[in-house]
Amino acid sequence: MNLQEVVLPKSYANGFGSRRGGDRNFKTRLENKLQSGKSNAGRIPNAAGGKVGCPSHDRLVYLVTCLIGHPVEVHVKNGSIFTGIFHATDAEKDFGIILIMALWIKDGTL
């Protein structure tokens, strides 16, 4: 087998075809969308089931994803304070979190 037969052209090596004319098609689609007056703002599908997502929930999920691996201090409902490394979260119903190397700093009493 010849090496030249195996090597694909550079434009196809990454799985994408030629980009000639692609910008023109994008511009046409964008102009059509602007002329029709329709936009997808506010219709962001949620990964949980294709439902419309709440923007504040999406922002909260993004924020806690950025905190993974960082030292945090957690204040719980009864006033107790824990510190540890943020490991994971469940942001669906009650917003639970998991800390590793957690330490109990203060006892809370209600």
N, C-alpha and C positions, 0 to 999 in steps of 0.2 A: 504494500500500500504506500502510495506516495504521500509525503507530508503536506504537499500543497492541496491535496484533495480533502484533508481533514480540517485544515485551518479555514475558518469562515471569514468572510470580509468583516472589517472592523465594525461597520454599522449594524451587523447582525450578530456579533459575538455576545452582546449582552441581552439578546432576546428581543430587542426592539428593531423594527425595520427602519427604512430610510425616513428622514425627517423632511424631505422635500415636499412642500405643499401642506405640511401639517399645521404650520402657523396660520396659513390662510384659512384653513377649515375651522380652526379654533376661533379666529376673529369673526368669521361668518356666524358661527353658533352663538357667540357672545352678543353680536349685534341683534340677532333674531330674538334672543332672550330679553334684551333690553327693550326692543320694540314691542314685544308682546306684553310687557309690564308684569310678567310673572317672575317670582323669585322663590327660592327655597328657604328664605330666612324664616326661622321659627318652625321649620319642618325637619329638624335634625333627628334622624332615627336613632333610637337607643339600642345598644348592642344586646340588651336583655330580651328583646323580642320584637324589634321593629316598631316600637311605640315611640311617640314623640317624647324626647328627653327634656327634663327640666334643666335649664342652663345653670342654676345654682348648684344642683346635684352634680352635674358634670364638672363644674369648677372645683367642687369639694373633692371629688375623686381624683382629679388632676393634682390638687394640692397634697393630698395624703400620699399619692404615688411619689411625689418629689421628696417626701419626708422619709421614705424607706431607707434605713441604714443610718439615720441621724439620731443623736441623743435627744430625747424629748422628756418633758415633765407633764404628767397626766394628772389632772384634778378631776376626781370622780364626784358623783352626785352627793354622796354623804360627807364630802369634805376631805377625804383622804387624798394624799399626794403620793404618786409613784414616779420614779424616774427610771429610764432604761433606753435601750436602742429600739427604735420603731421597726417592727418586722413585717406586720401584715395588718389588714383591716377588713371588716365586713361592713360596707357602707349601705347595705340594703334596708334593714329595718331599724335596729337599735344602735347602729354605728359602734360595733365592738372593735377593739384593737388588740394586737398581740405585741408585747414587749419582750425582748431578750435581755438577759442580765438585769432584770428589774430589781429595784430596791424600793422598799417602803420608807418614805421620808416622814410622813406625818399621818397620825391617826385622826380620822374625822368622826365627829359625833354629831348627830342631828338632834 
